[in-house]
Amino acid sequence: MELESLNDELMEKERQWDAWRATLEEEKNQAERRTREVQRLLDTEKQNRLQAQPKLCVEEPFNSMSS
């Protein structure tokens, strides 16, 4: 009876471990999706800021010394 009880306990621990592992895997996948989404948002924001910057014109400096 002792061995059967230990086996049942071990099987229950294994079931709990598998459930915990599955939960952890799903949380990891969700975190990876959120990371990709945040990176996409950052990339979009960066592109928007670059496009919104005024274009700088390079002009010849005015030389007040020339006659």
mmCIF file as gemmi writes it, N, C-alpha and C atoms, coordinates in Angstrom:
data_model
loop_
_atom_site.group_PDB
_atom_site.id
_atom_site.type_symbol
_atom_site.label_atom_id
_atom_site.label_alt_id
_atom_site.label_comp_id
_atom_site.label_asym_id
_atom_site.label_entity_id
_atom_site.label_seq_id
_atom_site.pdbx_PDB_ins_code
_atom_site.Cartn_x
_atom_site.Cartn_y
_atom_site.Cartn_z
_atom_site.occupancy
_atom_site.B_iso_or_equiv
_atom_site.pdbx_formal_charge
_atom_site.auth_seq_id
_atom_site.auth_asym_id
_atom_site.pdbx_PDB_model_num
ATOM 1 N N . MET Axp A 1 ? 0.834 -1.21 0 1 0 ? 1 A 1
ATOM 2 C CA . MET Axp A 1 ? 0 0 0 1 0 ? 1 A 1
ATOM 3 C C . MET Axp A 1 ? 0.865 1.255 0 1 0 ? 1 A 1
ATOM 4 N N . GLU Axp A 2 ? 1.95 1.246 0.729 1 0 ? 2 A 1
ATOM 5 C CA . GLU Axp A 2 ? 2.855 2.399 0.808 1 0 ? 2 A 1
ATOM 6 C C . GLU Axp A 2 ? 3.378 2.777 -0.575 1 0 ? 2 A 1
ATOM 7 N N . LEU Axp A 3 ? 3.804 1.79 -1.364 1 0 ? 3 A 1
ATOM 8 C CA . LEU Axp A 3 ? 4.347 2.034 -2.698 1 0 ? 3 A 1
ATOM 9 C C . LEU Axp A 3 ? 3.282 2.619 -3.626 1 0 ? 3 A 1
ATOM 10 N N . GLU Axp A 4 ? 2.074 2.105 -3.53 1 0 ? 4 A 1
ATOM 11 C CA . GLU Axp A 4 ? 0.969 2.606 -4.355 1 0 ? 4 A 1
ATOM 12 C C . GLU Axp A 4 ? 0.663 4.061 -3.997 1 0 ? 4 A 1
ATOM 13 N N . SER Axp A 5 ? 0.688 4.375 -2.736 1 0 ? 5 A 1
ATOM 14 C CA . SER Axp A 5 ? 0.439 5.74 -2.277 1 0 ? 5 A 1
ATOM 15 C C . SER Axp A 5 ? 1.533 6.694 -2.785 1 0 ? 5 A 1
ATOM 16 N N . LEU Axp A 6 ? 2.775 6.255 -2.711 1 0 ? 6 A 1
ATOM 17 C CA . LEU Axp A 6 ? 3.877 7.075 -3.226 1 0 ? 6 A 1
ATOM 18 C C . LEU Axp A 6 ? 3.769 7.276 -4.733 1 0 ? 6 A 1
ATOM 19 N N . ASN Axp A 7 ? 3.354 6.228 -5.43 1 0 ? 7 A 1
ATOM 20 C CA . ASN Axp A 7 ? 3.188 6.325 -6.883 1 0 ? 7 A 1
ATOM 21 C C . ASN Axp A 7 ? 2.08 7.322 -7.229 1 0 ? 7 A 1
ATOM 22 N N . ASP Axp A 8 ? 0.968 7.272 -6.499 1 0 ? 8 A 1
ATOM 23 C CA . ASP Axp A 8 ? -0.128 8.216 -6.729 1 0 ? 8 A 1
ATOM 24 C C . ASP Axp A 8 ? 0.333 9.655 -6.464 1 0 ? 8 A 1
ATOM 25 N N . GLU Axp A 9 ? 1.09 9.823 -5.403 1 0 ? 9 A 1
ATOM 26 C CA . GLU Axp A 9 ? 1.606 11.151 -5.068 1 0 ? 9 A 1
ATOM 27 C C . GLU Axp A 9 ? 2.549 11.66 -6.159 1 0 ? 9 A 1
ATOM 28 N N . LEU Axp A 10 ? 3.41 10.774 -6.638 1 0 ? 10 A 1
ATOM 29 C CA . LEU Axp A 10 ? 4.332 11.147 -7.704 1 0 ? 10 A 1
ATOM 30 C C . LEU Axp A 10 ? 3.589 11.511 -8.987 1 0 ? 10 A 1
ATOM 31 N N . MET Axp A 11 ? 2.574 10.758 -9.31 1 0 ? 11 A 1
ATOM 32 C CA . MET Axp A 11 ? 1.782 11.05 -10.513 1 0 ? 11 A 1
ATOM 33 C C . MET Axp A 11 ? 1.076 12.405 -10.384 1 0 ? 11 A 1
ATOM 34 N N . GLU Axp A 12 ? 0.575 12.705 -9.187 1 0 ? 12 A 1
ATOM 35 C CA . GLU Axp A 12 ? -0.072 14.008 -8.961 1 0 ? 12 A 1
ATOM 36 C C . GLU Axp A 12 ? 0.939 15.141 -9.09 1 0 ? 12 A 1
ATOM 37 N N . LYS Axp A 13 ? 2.134 14.954 -8.535 1 0 ? 13 A 1
ATOM 38 C CA . LYS Axp A 13 ? 3.187 15.976 -8.664 1 0 ? 13 A 1
ATOM 39 C C . LYS Axp A 13 ? 3.569 16.177 -10.131 1 0 ? 13 A 1
ATOM 40 N N . GLU Axp A 14 ? 3.636 15.093 -10.87 1 0 ? 14 A 1
ATOM 41 C CA . GLU Axp A 14 ? 3.969 15.186 -12.3 1 0 ? 14 A 1
ATOM 42 C C . GLU Axp A 14 ? 2.881 15.941 -13.061 1 0 ? 14 A 1
ATOM 43 N N . ARG Axp A 15 ? 1.629 15.673 -12.72 1 0 ? 15 A 1
ATOM 44 C CA . ARG Axp A 15 ? 0.515 16.387 -13.353 1 0 ? 15 A 1
ATOM 45 C C . ARG Axp A 15 ? 0.59 17.884 -13.044 1 0 ? 15 A 1
ATOM 46 N N . GLN Axp A 16 ? 0.873 18.212 -11.775 1 0 ? 16 A 1
ATOM 47 C CA . GLN Axp A 16 ? 1.009 19.617 -11.389 1 0 ? 16 A 1
ATOM 48 C C . GLN Axp A 16 ? 2.184 20.273 -12.125 1 0 ? 16 A 1
ATOM 49 N N . TRP Axp A 17 ? 3.275 19.553 -12.233 1 0 ? 17 A 1
ATOM 50 C CA . TRP Axp A 17 ? 4.453 20.078 -12.936 1 0 ? 17 A 1
ATOM 51 C C . TRP Axp A 17 ? 4.123 20.368 -14.395 1 0 ? 17 A 1
ATOM 52 N N . ASP Axp A 18 ? 3.435 19.43 -15.044 1 0 ? 18 A 1
ATOM 53 C CA . ASP Axp A 18 ? 3.071 19.619 -16.455 1 0 ? 18 A 1
ATOM 54 C C . ASP Axp A 18 ? 2.138 20.814 -16.625 1 0 ? 18 A 1
ATOM 55 N N . ALA Axp A 19 ? 1.192 20.981 -15.696 1 0 ? 19 A 1
ATOM 56 C CA . ALA Axp A 19 ? 0.276 22.119 -15.769 1 0 ? 19 A 1
ATOM 57 C C . ALA Axp A 19 ? 1.037 23.427 -15.567 1 0 ? 19 A 1
ATOM 58 N N . TRP Axp A 20 ? 1.941 23.444 -14.597 1 0 ? 20 A 1
ATOM 59 C CA . TRP Axp A 20 ? 2.746 24.643 -14.333 1 0 ? 20 A 1
ATOM 60 C C . TRP Axp A 20 ? 3.608 24.977 -15.546 1 0 ? 20 A 1
ATOM 61 N N . ARG Axp A 21 ? 4.207 23.949 -16.134 1 0 ? 21 A 1
ATOM 62 C CA . ARG Axp A 21 ? 5.065 24.151 -17.303 1 0 ? 21 A 1
ATOM 63 C C . ARG Axp A 21 ? 4.265 24.711 -18.486 1 0 ? 21 A 1
ATOM 64 N N . ALA Axp A 22 ? 3.066 24.192 -18.706 1 0 ? 22 A 1
ATOM 65 C CA . ALA Axp A 22 ? 2.211 24.685 -19.789 1 0 ? 22 A 1
ATOM 66 C C . ALA Axp A 22 ? 1.827 26.143 -19.547 1 0 ? 22 A 1
ATOM 67 N N . THR Axp A 23 ? 1.499 26.482 -18.303 1 0 ? 23 A 1
ATOM 68 C CA . THR Axp A 23 ? 1.149 27.858 -17.95 1 0 ? 23 A 1
ATOM 69 C C . THR Axp A 23 ? 2.342 28.783 -18.183 1 0 ? 23 A 1
ATOM 70 N N . LEU Axp A 24 ? 3.505 28.345 -17.759 1 0 ? 24 A 1
ATOM 71 C CA . LEU Axp A 24 ? 4.714 29.147 -17.94 1 0 ? 24 A 1
ATOM 72 C C . LEU Axp A 24 ? 5.027 29.358 -19.425 1 0 ? 24 A 1
ATOM 73 N N . GLU Axp A 25 ? 4.852 28.33 -20.217 1 0 ? 25 A 1
ATOM 74 C CA . GLU Axp A 25 ? 5.086 28.43 -21.667 1 0 ? 25 A 1
ATOM 75 C C . GLU Axp A 25 ? 4.126 29.444 -22.293 1 0 ? 25 A 1
ATOM 76 N N . GLU Axp A 26 ? 2.861 29.408 -21.885 1 0 ? 26 A 1
ATOM 77 C CA . GLU Axp A 26 ? 1.878 30.346 -22.418 1 0 ? 26 A 1
ATOM 78 C C . GLU Axp A 26 ? 2.21 31.786 -22 1 0 ? 26 A 1
ATOM 79 N N . GLU Axp A 27 ? 2.621 31.974 -20.746 1 0 ? 27 A 1
ATOM 80 C CA . GLU Axp A 27 ? 3.01 33.311 -20.295 1 0 ? 27 A 1
ATOM 81 C C . GLU Axp A 27 ? 4.224 33.821 -21.081 1 0 ? 27 A 1
ATOM 82 N N . LYS Axp A 28 ? 5.162 32.932 -21.367 1 0 ? 28 A 1
ATOM 83 C CA . LYS Axp A 28 ? 6.332 33.31 -22.161 1 0 ? 28 A 1
ATOM 84 C C . LYS Axp A 28 ? 5.904 33.747 -23.563 1 0 ? 28 A 1
ATOM 85 N N . ASN Axp A 29 ? 5.008 32.985 -24.17 1 0 ? 29 A 1
ATOM 86 C CA . ASN Axp A 29 ? 4.523 33.334 -25.51 1 0 ? 29 A 1
ATOM 87 C C . ASN Axp A 29 ? 3.81 34.681 -25.507 1 0 ? 29 A 1
ATOM 88 N N . GLN Axp A 30 ? 3.005 34.936 -24.48 1 0 ? 30 A 1
ATOM 89 C CA . GLN Axp A 30 ? 2.317 36.227 -24.374 1 0 ? 30 A 1
ATOM 90 C C . GLN Axp A 30 ? 3.317 37.364 -24.22 1 0 ? 30 A 1
ATOM 91 N N . ALA Axp A 31 ? 4.346 37.162 -23.412 1 0 ? 31 A 1
ATOM 92 C CA . ALA Axp A 31 ? 5.369 38.195 -23.218 1 0 ? 31 A 1
ATOM 93 C C . ALA Axp A 31 ? 6.11 38.464 -24.531 1 0 ? 31 A 1
ATOM 94 N N . GLU Axp A 32 ? 6.398 37.425 -25.281 1 0 ? 32 A 1
ATOM 95 C CA . GLU Axp A 32 ? 7.069 37.604 -26.57 1 0 ? 32 A 1
ATOM 96 C C . GLU Axp A 32 ? 6.178 38.371 -27.549 1 0 ? 32 A 1
ATOM 97 N N . ARG Axp A 33 ? 4.885 38.074 -27.544 1 0 ? 33 A 1
ATOM 98 C CA . ARG Axp A 33 ? 3.958 38.82 -28.418 1 0 ? 33 A 1
ATOM 99 C C . ARG Axp A 33 ? 3.901 40.29 -28.018 1 0 ? 33 A 1
ATOM 100 N N . ARG Axp A 34 ? 3.828 40.547 -26.704 1 0 ? 34 A 1
ATOM 101 C CA . ARG Axp A 34 ? 3.799 41.945 -26.235 1 0 ? 34 A 1
ATOM 102 C C . ARG Axp A 34 ? 5.09 42.666 -26.606 1 0 ? 34 A 1
ATOM 103 N N . THR Axp A 35 ? 6.207 41.974 -26.487 1 0 ? 35 A 1
ATOM 104 C CA . THR Axp A 35 ? 7.499 42.58 -26.843 1 0 ? 35 A 1
ATOM 105 C C . THR Axp A 35 ? 7.523 42.949 -28.315 1 0 ? 35 A 1
ATOM 106 N N . ARG Axp A 36 ? 7.055 42.039 -29.169 1 0 ? 36 A 1
ATOM 107 C CA . ARG Axp A 36 ? 7.019 42.341 -30.613 1 0 ? 36 A 1
ATOM 108 C C . ARG Axp A 36 ? 6.094 43.52 -30.906 1 0 ? 36 A 1
ATOM 109 N N . GLU Axp A 37 ? 4.95 43.573 -30.224 1 0 ? 37 A 1
ATOM 110 C CA . GLU Axp A 37 ? 3.99 44.666 -30.432 1 0 ? 37 A 1
ATOM 111 C C . GLU Axp A 37 ? 4.587 46.005 -29.998 1 0 ? 37 A 1
ATOM 112 N N . VAL Axp A 38 ? 5.23 46.025 -28.838 1 0 ? 38 A 1
ATOM 113 C CA . VAL Axp A 38 ? 5.852 47.266 -28.361 1 0 ? 38 A 1
ATOM 114 C C . VAL Axp A 38 ? 6.963 47.699 -29.307 1 0 ? 38 A 1
ATOM 115 N N . GLN Axp A 39 ? 7.752 46.749 -29.802 1 0 ? 39 A 1
ATOM 116 C CA . GLN Axp A 39 ? 8.819 47.091 -30.746 1 0 ? 39 A 1
ATOM 117 C C . GLN Axp A 39 ? 8.23 47.669 -32.032 1 0 ? 39 A 1
ATOM 118 N N . ARG Axp A 40 ? 7.118 47.086 -32.49 1 0 ? 40 A 1
ATOM 119 C CA . ARG Axp A 40 ? 6.458 47.6 -33.691 1 0 ? 40 A 1
ATOM 120 C C . ARG Axp A 40 ? 5.964 49.032 -33.459 1 0 ? 40 A 1
ATOM 121 N N . LEU Axp A 41 ? 5.378 49.274 -32.273 1 0 ? 41 A 1
ATOM 122 C CA . LEU Axp A 41 ? 4.909 50.623 -31.949 1 0 ? 41 A 1
ATOM 123 C C . LEU Axp A 41 ? 6.075 51.614 -31.879 1 0 ? 41 A 1
ATOM 124 N N . LEU Axp A 42 ? 7.188 51.188 -31.288 1 0 ? 42 A 1
ATOM 125 C CA . LEU Axp A 42 ? 8.366 52.059 -31.219 1 0 ? 42 A 1
ATOM 126 C C . LEU Axp A 42 ? 8.905 52.367 -32.608 1 0 ? 42 A 1
ATOM 127 N N . ASP Axp A 43 ? 8.957 51.358 -33.461 1 0 ? 43 A 1
ATOM 128 C CA . ASP Axp A 43 ? 9.434 51.572 -34.825 1 0 ? 43 A 1
ATOM 129 C C . ASP Axp A 43 ? 8.527 52.538 -35.577 1 0 ? 43 A 1
ATOM 130 N N . THR Axp A 44 ? 7.22 52.374 -35.394 1 0 ? 44 A 1
ATOM 131 C CA . THR Axp A 44 ? 6.256 53.273 -36.046 1 0 ? 44 A 1
ATOM 132 C C . THR Axp A 44 ? 6.436 54.7 -35.542 1 0 ? 44 A 1
ATOM 133 N N . GLU Axp A 45 ? 6.575 54.855 -34.227 1 0 ? 45 A 1
ATOM 134 C CA . GLU Axp A 45 ? 6.772 56.185 -33.65 1 0 ? 45 A 1
ATOM 135 C C . GLU Axp A 45 ? 8.063 56.817 -34.169 1 0 ? 45 A 1
ATOM 136 N N . LYS Axp A 46 ? 9.103 56.03 -34.265 1 0 ? 46 A 1
ATOM 137 C CA . LYS Axp A 46 ? 10.371 56.543 -34.773 1 0 ? 46 A 1
ATOM 138 C C . LYS Axp A 46 ? 10.217 57.029 -36.218 1 0 ? 46 A 1
ATOM 139 N N . GLN Axp A 47 ? 9.55 56.245 -37.036 1 0 ? 47 A 1
ATOM 140 C CA . GLN Axp A 47 ? 9.329 56.648 -38.428 1 0 ? 47 A 1
ATOM 141 C C . GLN Axp A 47 ? 8.477 57.916 -38.501 1 0 ? 47 A 1
ATOM 142 N N . ASN Axp A 48 ? 7.444 58.004 -37.665 1 0 ? 48 A 1
ATOM 143 C CA . ASN Axp A 48 ? 6.587 59.197 -37.661 1 0 ? 48 A 1
ATOM 144 C C . ASN Axp A 48 ? 7.387 60.437 -37.277 1 0 ? 48 A 1
ATOM 145 N N . ARG Axp A 49 ? 8.258 60.304 -36.29 1 0 ? 49 A 1
ATOM 146 C CA . ARG Axp A 49 ? 9.065 61.453 -35.858 1 0 ? 49 A 1
ATOM 147 C C . ARG Axp A 49 ? 10.06 61.86 -36.937 1 0 ? 49 A 1
ATOM 148 N N . LEU Axp A 50 ? 10.65 60.875 -37.587 1 0 ? 50 A 1
ATOM 149 C CA . LEU Axp A 50 ? 11.599 61.19 -38.659 1 0 ? 50 A 1
ATOM 150 C C . LEU Axp A 50 ? 10.895 61.913 -39.807 1 0 ? 50 A 1
ATOM 151 N N . GLN Axp A 51 ? 9.695 61.467 -40.146 1 0 ? 51 A 1
ATOM 152 C CA . GLN Axp A 51 ? 8.944 62.094 -41.236 1 0 ? 51 A 1
ATOM 153 C C . GLN Axp A 51 ? 8.443 63.481 -40.853 1 0 ? 51 A 1
ATOM 154 N N . ALA Axp A 52 ? 8.216 63.711 -39.564 1 0 ? 52 A 1
ATOM 155 C CA . ALA Axp A 52 ? 7.677 64.999 -39.106 1 0 ? 52 A 1
ATOM 156 C C . ALA Axp A 52 ? 8.77 66.06 -38.961 1 0 ? 52 A 1
ATOM 157 N N . GLN Axp A 53 ? 10.017 65.653 -38.92 1 0 ? 53 A 1
ATOM 158 C CA . GLN Axp A 53 ? 11.09 66.638 -38.764 1 0 ? 53 A 1
ATOM 159 C C . GLN Axp A 53 ? 11.139 67.537 -39.997 1 0 ? 53 A 1
ATOM 160 N N . PRO Axp A 54 ? 11.306 68.836 -39.763 1 0 ? 54 A 1
ATOM 161 C CA . PRO Axp A 54 ? 11.416 69.731 -40.928 1 0 ? 54 A 1
ATOM 162 C C . PRO Axp A 54 ? 12.701 69.411 -41.677 1 0 ? 54 A 1
ATOM 163 N N . LYS Axp A 55 ? 12.601 69.497 -42.978 1 0 ? 55 A 1
ATOM 164 C CA . LYS Axp A 55 ? 13.778 69.263 -43.809 1 0 ? 55 A 1
ATOM 165 C C . LYS Axp A 55 ? 14.697 70.469 -43.691 1 0 ? 55 A 1
ATOM 166 N N . LEU Axp A 56 ? 15.934 70.219 -43.373 1 0 ? 56 A 1
ATOM 167 C CA . LEU Axp A 56 ? 16.904 71.298 -43.229 1 0 ? 56 A 1
ATOM 168 C C . LEU Axp A 56 ? 17.473 71.644 -44.598 1 0 ? 56 A 1
ATOM 169 N N . CYS Axp A 57 ? 17.449 72.91 -44.917 1 0 ? 57 A 1
ATOM 170 C CA . CYS Axp A 57 ? 18.012 73.366 -46.186 1 0 ? 57 A 1
ATOM 171 C C . CYS Axp A 57 ? 19.431 73.85 -45.928 1 0 ? 57 A 1
ATOM 172 N N . VAL Axp A 58 ? 20.32 73.412 -46.749 1 0 ? 58 A 1
ATOM 173 C CA . VAL Axp A 58 ? 21.7 73.87 -46.628 1 0 ? 58 A 1
ATOM 174 C C . VAL Axp A 58 ? 21.876 74.98 -47.655 1 0 ? 58 A 1
ATOM 175 N N . GLU Axp A 59 ? 22.094 76.179 -47.136 1 0 ? 59 A 1
ATOM 176 C CA . GLU Axp A 59 ? 22.257 77.34 -48.011 1 0 ? 59 A 1
ATOM 177 C C . GLU Axp A 59 ? 23.644 77.913 -47.837 1 0 ? 59 A 1
ATOM 178 N N . GLU Axp A 60 ? 24.091 78.637 -48.823 1 0 ? 60 A 1
ATOM 179 C CA . GLU Axp A 60 ? 25.37 79.327 -48.718 1 0 ? 60 A 1
ATOM 180 C C . GLU Axp A 60 ? 25.224 80.407 -47.661 1 0 ? 60 A 1
ATOM 181 N N . PRO Axp A 61 ? 26.145 80.483 -46.732 1 0 ? 61 A 1
ATOM 182 C CA . PRO Axp A 61 ? 26.048 81.546 -45.726 1 0 ? 61 A 1
ATOM 183 C C . PRO Axp A 61 ? 26.19 82.917 -46.382 1 0 ? 61 A 1
ATOM 184 N N . PHE Axp A 62 ? 25.446 83.849 -45.862 1 0 ? 62 A 1
ATOM 185 C CA . PHE Axp A 62 ? 25.51 85.218 -46.391 1 0 ? 62 A 1
ATOM 186 C C . PHE Axp A 62 ? 26.807 85.838 -45.926 1 0 ? 62 A 1
ATOM 187 N N . ASN Axp A 63 ? 27.558 86.307 -46.888 1 0 ? 63 A 1
ATOM 188 C CA . ASN Axp A 63 ? 28.849 86.9 -46.563 1 0 ? 63 A 1
ATOM 189 C C . ASN Axp A 63 ? 28.7 88.418 -46.635 1 0 ? 63 A 1
ATOM 190 N N . SER Axp A 64 ? 28.641 89.083 -45.487 1 0 ? 64 A 1
ATOM 191 C CA . SER Axp A 64 ? 28.442 90.524 -45.455 1 0 ? 64 A 1
ATOM 192 C C . SER Axp A 64 ? 29.722 91.269 -45.774 1 0 ? 64 A 1
ATOM 193 N N . MET Axp A 65 ? 30.833 90.573 -45.816 1 0 ? 65 A 1
ATOM 194 C CA . MET Axp A 65 ? 32.107 91.23 -46.087 1 0 ? 65 A 1
ATOM 195 C C . MET Axp A 65 ? 32.315 91.456 -47.588 1 0 ? 65 A 1
ATOM 196 N N . SER Axp A 66 ? 31.651 90.704 -48.433 1 0 ? 66 A 1
ATOM 197 C CA . SER Axp A 66 ? 31.909 90.864 -49.883 1 0 ? 66 A 1
ATOM 198 C C . SER Axp A 66 ? 31.172 92.085 -50.418 1 0 ? 66 A 1
ATOM 199 N N . SER Axp A 67 ? 31.796 92.717 -51.416 1 0 ? 67 A 1
ATOM 200 C CA . SER Axp A 67 ? 31.205 93.947 -51.968 1 0 ? 67 A 1
ATOM 201 C C . SER Axp A 67 ? 30.688 93.713 -53.345 1 0 ? 67 A 1
